[in-house]
């Protein structure tokens, strides 16, 4: 009984953390593009997922800001969807539901969102390079497509989450069969 109360307490706290992130992350993303020209250079290079040593422009035009934000929106939407799915999962834990069909569905959705987010992140970094160099003179524009070890790690995590959802679903089916056995 003590473990269930711990799970509920931790789930409640984590729910609050994820709620704060779902509000702050979109605001920070929009703020980054709005205030790009006045941000410190090291913050810009740390925030944008491009190869180390890529020459970031010190100032960008309004058009580049709008395109940069647009390129960032798809991965942002997927990240927010994954966070909302985690929040659904935490609600189930708070309600004391651990091995339910809804629980399994949350894990499956989360795994899929992680796969999509990884692919969108690769497209985002390519798009950002294009946006950042679009005003360069001919011969100085860049195209960079990359798949990093972070992307590979995220795909492995996504595969593990999907595998866990499959195992949990099998466990749920066995539990339902045992309930019907007299």
MDAnalysis code that builds the backbone (N, CA, C; Angstrom):
import MDAnalysis as mda
import numpy as np

u = mda.Universe.empty(546, n_residues=182, atom_resindex=np.repeat(np.arange(182), 3), trajectory=True)
u.add_TopologyAttr("name", ["N", "CA", "C"] * 182)
u.add_TopologyAttr("resid", np.arange(1, 183))
u.add_TopologyAttr("resname", ["UNK", "UNK", "UNK", "UNK", "UNK", "UNK", "UNK", "UNK", "UNK", "UNK", "UNK", "UNK", "UNK", "UNK", "UNK", "UNK", "UNK", "UNK", "UNK", "UNK", "UNK", "UNK", "UNK", "UNK", "UNK", "UNK", "UNK", "UNK", "UNK", "UNK", "UNK", "UNK", "UNK", "UNK", "UNK", "UNK", "UNK", "UNK", "UNK", "UNK", "UNK", "UNK", "UNK", "UNK", "UNK", "UNK", "UNK", "UNK", "UNK", "UNK", "UNK", "UNK", "UNK", "UNK", "UNK", "UNK", "UNK", "UNK", "UNK", "UNK", "UNK", "UNK", "UNK", "UNK", "UNK", "UNK", "UNK", "UNK", "UNK", "UNK", "UNK", "UNK", "UNK", "UNK", "UNK", "UNK", "UNK", "UNK", "UNK", "UNK", "UNK", "UNK", "UNK", "UNK", "UNK", "UNK", "UNK", "UNK", "UNK", "UNK", "UNK", "UNK", "UNK", "UNK", "UNK", "UNK", "UNK", "UNK", "UNK", "UNK", "UNK", "UNK", "UNK", "UNK", "UNK", "UNK", "UNK", "UNK", "UNK", "UNK", "UNK", "UNK", "UNK", "UNK", "UNK", "UNK", "UNK", "UNK", "UNK", "UNK", "UNK", "UNK", "UNK", "UNK", "UNK", "UNK", "UNK", "UNK", "UNK", "UNK", "UNK", "UNK", "UNK", "UNK", "UNK", "UNK", "UNK", "UNK", "UNK", "UNK", "UNK", "UNK", "UNK", "UNK", "UNK", "UNK", "UNK", "UNK", "UNK", "UNK", "UNK", "UNK", "UNK", "UNK", "UNK", "UNK", "UNK", "UNK", "UNK", "UNK", "UNK", "UNK", "UNK", "UNK", "UNK", "UNK", "UNK", "UNK", "UNK", "UNK", "UNK", "UNK", "UNK", "UNK", "UNK", "UNK", "UNK", "UNK", "UNK", "UNK", "UNK", "UNK"])
u.atoms.positions = np.array([
    [0.820, -1.189, 0.000],
    [0.000, 0.000, 0.000],
    [0.868, 1.259, 0.000],
    [2.001, 1.167, 0.699],
    [2.905, 2.313, 0.773],
    [3.487, 2.650, -0.597],
    [3.778, 1.611, -1.392],
    [4.325, 1.843, -2.727],
    [3.340, 2.580, -3.622],
    [2.065, 2.228, -3.504],
    [1.055, 2.916, -4.324],
    [0.958, 4.387, -3.964],
    [1.062, 4.721, -2.698],
    [1.002, 6.131, -2.312],
    [2.247, 6.876, -2.791],
    [3.393, 6.190, -2.791],
    [4.615, 6.796, -3.338],
    [4.468, 7.046, -4.836],
    [3.916, 6.062, -5.531],
    [3.709, 6.211, -6.973],
    [2.784, 7.387, -7.249],
    [1.714, 7.498, -6.493],
    [0.775, 8.613, -6.686],
    [1.442, 9.944, -6.392],
    [2.227, 10.011, -5.323],
    [2.899, 11.263, -4.944],
    [3.929, 11.680, -5.998],
    [4.748, 10.734, -6.435],
    [5.769, 11.043, -7.434],
    [5.111, 11.396, -8.766],
    [4.049, 10.683, -9.120],
    [3.333, 10.976, -10.364],
    [2.751, 12.382, -10.349],
    [2.236, 12.794, -9.212],
    [1.684, 14.139, -9.084],
    [2.769, 15.191, -9.272],
    [3.919, 14.969, -8.659],
    [5.028, 15.926, -8.800],
    [5.537, 15.972, -10.241],
    [5.741, 14.806, -10.832],
    [6.222, 14.758, -12.212],
    [5.208, 15.382, -13.172],
    [3.932, 15.180, -12.892],
    [2.892, 15.794, -13.717],
    [3.056, 17.324, -13.712],
    [3.306, 17.879, -12.547],
    [3.519, 19.328, -12.446],
    [4.742, 19.787, -13.221],
    [5.814, 18.989, -13.157],
    [7.039, 19.329, -13.902],
    [6.759, 19.307, -15.402],
    [6.101, 18.250, -15.872],
    [5.805, 18.156, -17.304],
    [4.823, 19.229, -17.750],
    [3.879, 19.589, -16.893],
    [2.958, 20.678, -17.214],
    [3.727, 21.984, -17.398],
    [4.669, 22.248, -16.509],
    [5.492, 23.456, -16.632],
    [6.296, 23.432, -17.936],
    [6.870, 22.270, -18.266],
    [7.641, 22.157, -19.511],
    [6.766, 22.371, -20.742],
    [5.530, 21.846, -20.719],
    [4.662, 22.004, -21.884],
    [4.255, 23.458, -22.087],
    [4.342, 24.246, -21.056],
    [4.063, 25.685, -21.190],
    [5.341, 26.428, -21.572],
    [6.441, 26.110, -20.914],
    [7.688, 26.858, -21.118],
    [8.389, 26.572, -22.444],
    [8.426, 25.332, -22.869],
    [9.193, 24.980, -24.068],
    [8.687, 25.718, -25.317],
    [7.372, 25.765, -25.580],
    [6.932, 26.550, -26.743],
    [7.250, 28.044, -26.603],
    [7.115, 28.574, -25.383],
    [7.430, 29.988, -25.170],
    [8.908, 30.275, -25.421],
    [9.772, 29.387, -24.952],
    [11.211, 29.559, -25.151],
    [11.557, 29.429, -26.633],
    [10.912, 28.496, -27.325],
    [11.178, 28.317, -28.756],
    [10.791, 29.564, -29.544],
    [9.609, 30.083, -29.299],
    [9.178, 31.301, -29.990],
    [10.081, 32.469, -29.589],
    [10.380, 32.597, -28.307],
    [11.258, 33.668, -27.829],
    [12.642, 33.598, -28.448],
    [13.149, 32.394, -28.651],
    [14.458, 32.233, -29.277],
    [14.478, 32.875, -30.648],
    [13.459, 32.598, -31.454],
    [13.437, 33.144, -32.813],
    [13.117, 34.635, -32.822],
    [12.266, 35.078, -31.926],
    [11.930, 36.505, -31.863],
    [13.150, 37.328, -31.457],
    [13.898, 36.843, -30.477],
    [15.028, 37.606, -29.933],
    [16.383, 37.107, -30.430],
    [16.405, 36.366, -31.521],
    [17.634, 35.773, -32.046],
    [18.760, 36.797, -32.152],
    [18.468, 37.960, -32.692],
    [19.518, 38.948, -32.983],
    [20.159, 39.554, -31.736],
    [19.531, 39.408, -30.585],
    [20.121, 39.984, -29.365],
    [20.614, 38.915, -28.383],
    [20.486, 37.651, -28.766],
    [20.949, 36.566, -27.889],
    [22.464, 36.413, -27.997],
    [23.123, 35.984, -26.912],
    [24.568, 35.721, -26.971],
    [24.872, 34.598, -27.965],
    [25.995, 34.715, -28.628],
    [26.375, 33.764, -29.673],
    [26.488, 32.331, -29.147],
    [27.027, 32.174, -27.936],
    [27.175, 30.813, -27.398],
    [25.812, 30.171, -27.109],
    [24.820, 30.967, -26.744],
    [23.473, 30.435, -26.516],
    [22.848, 29.998, -27.838],
    [23.084, 30.765, -28.880],
    [22.544, 30.419, -30.199],
    [23.150, 29.114, -30.689],
    [24.459, 29.007, -30.637],
    [25.098, 27.791, -31.143],
    [24.759, 26.570, -30.291],
    [24.499, 26.759, -29.002],
    [24.108, 25.638, -28.139],
    [22.652, 25.233, -28.375],
    [21.836, 26.168, -28.828],
    [20.405, 25.906, -28.980],
    [20.029, 25.289, -30.311],
    [20.803, 25.575, -31.341],
    [20.465, 25.080, -32.665],
    [21.246, 23.802, -32.931],
    [20.518, 22.768, -33.377],
    [21.143, 21.471, -33.618],
    [21.803, 21.444, -34.995],
    [23.001, 21.991, -35.074],
    [23.799, 21.897, -36.301],
    [25.200, 21.476, -35.904],
    [25.985, 21.073, -36.893],
    [27.333, 20.594, -36.613],
    [28.176, 21.664, -35.928],
    [29.060, 21.215, -35.055],
    [29.996, 22.110, -34.387],
    [30.874, 22.778, -35.438],
    [31.096, 24.067, -35.274],
    [31.927, 24.799, -36.214],
    [31.138, 25.441, -37.341],
    [29.817, 25.173, -37.404],
    [28.993, 25.797, -38.425],
    [28.914, 27.293, -38.134],
    [29.238, 28.133, -39.124],
    [29.222, 29.580, -38.876],
    [27.796, 30.114, -38.782],
    [27.378, 30.459, -37.587],
    [26.038, 31.002, -37.367],
    [26.061, 32.504, -37.636],
    [25.094, 33.016, -38.393],
    [25.056, 34.461, -38.617],
    [24.742, 35.196, -37.315],
    [25.341, 36.375, -37.151],
    [25.108, 37.158, -35.936],
    [23.714, 37.775, -35.947],
    [23.246, 38.126, -37.135],
    [21.901, 38.673, -37.263],
    [21.207, 38.011, -38.429],
    [19.905, 37.819, -38.270],
    [19.118, 37.240, -39.349],
    [17.927, 38.147, -39.620],
    [17.375, 37.996, -40.813],
    [16.246, 38.830, -41.211],
    [14.955, 38.299, -40.597],
    [13.907, 39.094, -40.690],
    [12.596, 38.675, -40.207],
    [12.139, 37.428, -40.958],
    [12.410, 37.382, -42.252],
    [12.047, 36.212, -43.048],
    [12.753, 34.957, -42.524],
    [14.027, 35.071, -42.200],
    [14.765, 33.929, -41.654],
    [14.209, 33.521, -40.291],
    [13.846, 34.507, -39.478],
    [13.259, 34.191, -38.169],
    [11.958, 33.415, -38.341],
    [11.109, 33.870, -39.259],
    [9.824, 33.206, -39.475],
    [10.025, 31.796, -40.032],
    [10.944, 31.648, -40.976],
    [11.223, 30.325, -41.533],
    [11.857, 29.409, -40.478],
    [12.754, 29.958, -39.675],
    [13.374, 29.170, -38.604],
    [12.339, 28.667, -37.617],
    [11.410, 29.546, -37.248],
    [10.337, 29.138, -36.341],
    [9.463, 28.070, -36.986],
    [9.154, 28.259, -38.253],
    [8.325, 27.291, -38.970],
    [8.999, 25.920, -39.016],
    [10.297, 25.906, -39.300],
    [11.044, 24.645, -39.340],
    [11.043, 23.980, -37.962],
    [11.064, 24.783, -36.917],
    [11.110, 24.258, -35.544],
    [9.763, 23.748, -35.046],
    [8.679, 24.127, -35.723],
    [7.349, 23.801, -35.211],
    [6.997, 22.315, -35.271],
    [7.427, 21.606, -36.300],
    [7.067, 20.176, -36.394],
    [7.715, 19.372, -35.266],
    [9.053, 19.499, -35.062],
    [9.622, 18.773, -33.918],
    [9.037, 19.240, -32.582],
    [8.732, 20.525, -32.492],
    [8.133, 21.053, -31.262],
    [6.773, 20.410, -31.018],
    [5.960, 20.303, -32.058],
    [4.637, 19.684, -31.910],
    [4.761, 18.222, -31.480],
    [5.734, 17.515, -32.051],
    [5.945, 16.121, -31.663],
    [6.444, 16.007, -30.225],
    [7.325, 16.922, -29.837],
    [7.822, 16.931, -28.454],
    [6.671, 17.201, -27.484],
    [5.810, 18.156, -27.835],
    [4.671, 18.467, -26.971],
    [3.703, 17.286, -26.914],
    [3.499, 16.612, -28.036],
    [2.619, 15.438, -28.047],
    [3.168, 14.333, -27.148],
    [4.481, 14.120, -27.211],
    [5.106, 13.114, -26.346],
    [4.946, 13.507, -24.878],
    [5.126, 14.782, -24.576],
    [4.993, 15.221, -23.181],
    [3.554, 15.090, -22.695],
    [2.593, 15.400, -23.548],
    [1.187, 15.235, -23.166],
    [0.852, 13.761, -22.961],
    [1.464, 12.886, -23.750],
    [1.265, 11.444, -23.572],
    [1.847, 10.982, -22.234],
    [3.013, 11.502, -21.886],
    [3.603, 11.172, -20.581],
    [2.693, 11.675, -19.468],
    [2.108, 12.852, -19.664],
    [1.186, 13.385, -18.651],
    [-0.050, 12.490, -18.514],
    [-0.553, 11.935, -19.634],
    [-1.664, 10.980, -19.563],
    [-1.263, 9.749, -18.754],
    [-0.057, 9.281, -19.000],
    [0.470, 8.130, -18.281],
    [0.550, 8.424, -16.781],
    [1.030, 9.609, -16.441],
    [1.131, 10.000, -15.035],
    [-0.248, 10.121, -14.388],
    [-1.242, 10.555, -15.145],
    [-2.620, 10.598, -14.624],
    [-3.110, 9.188, -14.295],
    [-2.779, 8.242, -15.167],
    [-3.170, 6.847, -14.903],
    [-2.500, 6.337, -13.632],
    [-1.211, 6.647, -13.465],
    [-0.510, 6.239, -12.252],
    [-1.139, 6.879, -11.022],
    [-1.502, 8.156, -11.130],
    [-2.140, 8.845, -10.000],
    [-3.459, 8.190, -9.634],
    [-4.167, 7.681, -10.648],
    [-5.448, 7.021, -10.413],
    [-5.275, 5.570, -9.964],
    [-4.021, 5.118, -9.880],
    [-3.758, 3.758, -9.437],
    [-3.860, 2.715, -10.537],
    [-3.984, 3.165, -11.784],
    [-4.064, 2.229, -12.911],
    [-2.660, 2.017, -13.461],
    [-2.198, 0.772, -13.370],
    [-0.833, 0.487, -13.789],
    [-0.804, -0.374, -15.051],
    [-1.569, -1.439, -15.117],
    [-1.562, -2.319, -16.287],
    [-2.943, -2.338, -16.922],
    [-3.249, -1.292, -17.650],
    [-4.542, -1.205, -18.318],
    [-4.316, -1.015, -19.811],
    [-5.392, -1.137, -20.559],
    [-5.304, -0.906, -21.999],
    [-4.881, 0.521, -22.306],
    [-5.365, 1.473, -21.516],
    [-4.990, 2.877, -21.714],
    [-3.503, 3.085, -21.442],
    [-2.991, 2.365, -20.461],
    [-1.580, 2.427, -20.097],
    [-0.717, 1.949, -21.268],
    [-1.092, 0.826, -21.847],
    [-0.375, 0.261, -22.995],
    [-0.445, 1.222, -24.181],
    [-1.625, 1.804, -24.416],
    [-1.798, 2.742, -25.531],
    [-0.888, 3.957, -25.368],
    [-0.719, 4.434, -24.136],
    [0.178, 5.569, -23.886],
    [1.615, 5.217, -24.247],
    [2.046, 4.027, -23.863],
    [3.416, 3.617, -24.180],
    [3.614, 3.476, -25.688],
    [2.618, 2.919, -26.386],
    [2.724, 2.794, -27.841],
    [2.802, 4.166, -28.501],
    [1.936, 5.084, -28.066],
    [1.962, 6.445, -28.627],
    [3.296, 7.116, -28.350],
    [3.796, 6.966, -27.140],
    [5.065, 7.583, -26.775],
    [6.204, 7.044, -27.636],
    [6.242, 5.752, -27.844],
    [7.273, 5.156, -28.690],
    [7.214, 5.691, -30.110],
    [6.002, 5.767, -30.653],
    [5.857, 6.308, -32.015],
    [6.266, 7.772, -32.081],
    [5.861, 8.568, -31.083],
    [6.248, 9.987, -31.076],
    [7.766, 10.143, -31.023],
    [8.438, 9.279, -30.281],
    [9.901, 9.361, -30.212],
    [10.549, 9.054, -31.562],
    [10.001, 8.085, -32.283],
    [10.520, 7.780, -33.624],
    [10.295, 8.983, -34.546],
    [9.074, 9.508, -34.556],
    [8.756, 10.653, -35.415],
    [9.591, 11.875, -35.039],
    [9.785, 12.076, -33.735],
    [10.570, 13.223, -33.272],
    [12.018, 13.122, -33.753],
    [12.570, 11.923, -33.736],
    [13.938, 11.733, -34.220],
    [14.042, 12.104, -35.693],
    [13.110, 11.614, -36.493],
    [13.121, 11.913, -37.925],
    [12.892, 13.406, -38.177],
    [11.989, 13.997, -37.414],
    [11.728, 15.436, -37.562],
    [12.942, 16.250, -37.137],
    [13.690, 15.774, -36.154],
    [14.898, 16.478, -35.713],
    [15.960, 16.511, -36.793],
    [16.088, 15.424, -37.544],
    [17.038, 15.385, -38.661],
    [16.604, 16.393, -39.727],
    [15.308, 16.406, -40.038],
    [14.794, 17.364, -41.016],
    [14.944, 18.799, -40.508],
    [14.740, 19.008, -39.198],
    [14.871, 20.347, -38.627],
    [16.297, 20.871, -38.763],
    [17.283, 20.050, -38.431],
    [18.667, 20.530, -38.519],
    [19.042, 20.851, -39.963],
    [18.531, 20.082, -40.910],
    [18.757, 20.378, -42.322],
    [18.094, 21.702, -42.693],
    [16.854, 21.876, -42.263],
    [16.122, 23.112, -42.563],
    [16.761, 24.341, -41.945],
    [17.264, 24.213, -40.734],
    [17.898, 25.348, -40.058],
    [19.150, 25.791, -40.807],
    [19.942, 24.841, -41.275],
    [21.143, 25.183, -42.047],
    [20.742, 25.946, -43.312],
    [19.694, 25.471, -43.974],
    [19.221, 26.164, -45.172],
    [18.747, 27.578, -44.853],
    [17.999, 27.727, -43.773],
    [17.487, 29.044, -43.377],
    [18.632, 29.986, -43.015],
    [19.603, 29.480, -42.271],
    [20.704, 30.331, -41.810],
    [21.615, 30.793, -42.948],
    [21.687, 30.007, -44.018],
    [22.597, 30.369, -45.106],
    [21.867, 30.890, -46.345],
    [20.558, 31.047, -46.269],
    [19.792, 31.430, -47.460],
    [20.166, 32.812, -47.999],
    [20.650, 33.706, -47.156],
    [21.017, 35.055, -47.597],
    [22.504, 35.173, -47.924],
    [23.231, 34.083, -47.833],
    [24.654, 34.100, -48.190],
    [24.797, 34.278, -49.700],
    [25.931, 34.805, -50.134],
    [26.152, 34.940, -51.577],
    [26.279, 33.568, -52.234],
    [26.102, 33.514, -53.557],
    [26.229, 32.231, -54.258],
    [27.572, 31.565, -53.948],
    [27.532, 30.270, -53.746],
    [28.738, 29.521, -53.411],
    [28.996, 29.448, -51.913],
    [28.266, 30.215, -51.116],
    [28.444, 30.225, -49.658],
    [27.226, 29.659, -48.923],
    [26.237, 29.214, -49.687],
    [25.060, 28.589, -49.078],
    [25.409, 27.152, -48.740],
    [24.755, 26.616, -47.731],
    [25.107, 25.265, -47.285],
    [23.879, 24.372, -47.223],
    [24.124, 23.099, -47.394],
    [23.135, 22.064, -47.168],
    [23.814, 21.000, -46.319],
    [23.224, 20.675, -45.196],
    [23.822, 19.699, -44.293],
    [22.727, 18.765, -43.795],
    [22.907, 17.496, -44.060],
    [21.975, 16.476, -43.578],
    [22.780, 15.562, -42.673],
    [22.335, 15.415, -41.453],
    [23.109, 14.612, -40.520],
    [22.245, 13.766, -39.609],
    [22.826, 12.686, -39.173],
    [22.187, 11.774, -38.231],
    [23.217, 11.511, -37.149],
    [22.981, 12.040, -35.954],
    [23.985, 11.980, -34.890],
    [23.779, 10.765, -33.990],
    [24.730, 10.583, -33.094],
    [24.606, 9.489, -32.123],
    [23.429, 9.755, -31.175],
    [23.104, 11.040, -30.938],
    [21.920, 11.360, -30.128],
    [20.645, 10.861, -30.816],
    [20.596, 11.026, -32.141],
    [19.437, 10.540, -32.898],
    [19.340, 9.023, -32.806],
    [20.469, 8.350, -32.930],
    [20.492, 6.891, -32.819],
    [20.060, 6.446, -31.422],
    [20.550, 7.145, -30.405],
    [20.170, 6.834, -29.024],
    [18.666, 6.979, -28.825],
    [18.104, 8.045, -29.370],
    [16.663, 8.269, -29.233],
    [15.866, 7.184, -29.954],
    [16.358, 6.734, -31.099],
    [15.677, 5.635, -31.800],
    [15.733, 4.340, -30.987],
    [16.856, 4.090, -30.323],
    [16.976, 2.894, -29.475],
    [15.988, 2.996, -28.304],
    [15.910, 4.176, -27.691],
    [14.951, 4.381, -26.590],
    [13.527, 4.174, -27.098],
    [13.221, 4.708, -28.280],
    [11.882, 4.531, -28.864],
    [11.582, 3.048, -29.077],
    [12.563, 2.296, -29.582],
    [12.368, 0.865, -29.799],
    [12.120, 0.142, -28.474],
    [12.840, 0.541, -27.432],
    [12.653, -0.078, -26.114],
    [11.267, 0.243, -25.568],
    [10.825, 1.492, -25.717],
    [9.486, 1.879, -25.242],
    [8.417, 1.093, -25.995],
    [8.585, 0.945, -27.317],
    [7.618, 0.165, -28.098],
    [7.622, -1.303, -27.675],
    [8.813, -1.851, -27.393],
    [8.909, -3.235, -26.938],
    [8.228, -3.390, -25.567],
    [8.436, -2.435, -24.674],
    [7.800, -2.482, -23.353],
    [6.279, -2.447, -23.506],
    [5.790, -1.624, -24.436],
    [4.336, -1.554, -24.633],
    [3.791, -2.900, -25.110],
    [4.538, -3.557, -25.975],
    [4.116, -4.861, -26.477],
    [4.109, -5.895, -25.339],
    [5.160, -5.902, -24.517],
    [5.247, -6.841, -23.392],
    [4.139, -6.558, -22.372],
    [3.899, -5.282, -22.101],
    [2.835, -4.920, -21.151],
    [1.473, -5.345, -21.675],
    [1.269, -5.231, -22.972],
    [-0.004, -5.637, -23.552],
    [-0.190, -7.139, -23.425],
    [0.880, -7.907, -23.645],
    [0.800, -9.355, -23.467],
    [0.499, -9.698, -22.006],
    [1.144, -8.992, -21.075],
    [0.881, -9.201, -19.648],
    [-0.554, -8.868, -19.281],
    [-1.066, -7.790, -19.863],
    [-2.452, -7.389, -19.616],
    [-3.412, -8.467, -20.117],
    [-3.131, -9.027, -21.300],
    [-3.993, -10.076, -21.859],
    [-3.977, -11.322, -20.970],
    [-2.776, -11.694, -20.471],
    [-2.678, -12.855, -19.586],
    [-3.440, -12.609, -18.287],
    [-3.339, -11.411, -17.749],
    [-4.067, -11.083, -16.508],
    [-5.563, -11.160, -16.728],
    [-6.040, -10.691, -17.891],
    [-7.473, -10.760, -18.184],
    [-7.929, -12.212, -18.332],
    [-7.086, -13.061, -18.953],
    [-7.430, -14.472, -19.077],
    [-7.481, -15.148, -17.709],
    [-6.558, -14.791, -16.823],
    [-6.539, -15.385, -15.473],
    [-7.754, -14.975, -14.672],
    [-8.260, -13.754, -14.894],
    [-9.456, -13.311, -14.175],
    [-10.679, -14.133, -14.577],
    [-10.690, -14.568, -15.842],
    [-11.836, -15.345, -16.346],
    [-11.759, -16.814, -15.940],
    [-10.585, -17.255, -15.510],
    [-10.409, -18.658, -15.118],
    [-10.965, -18.854, -13.705],
    [-11.784, -19.899, -13.564],
    [-12.379, -20.161, -12.245],
    [-11.689, -21.313, -11.591],
])
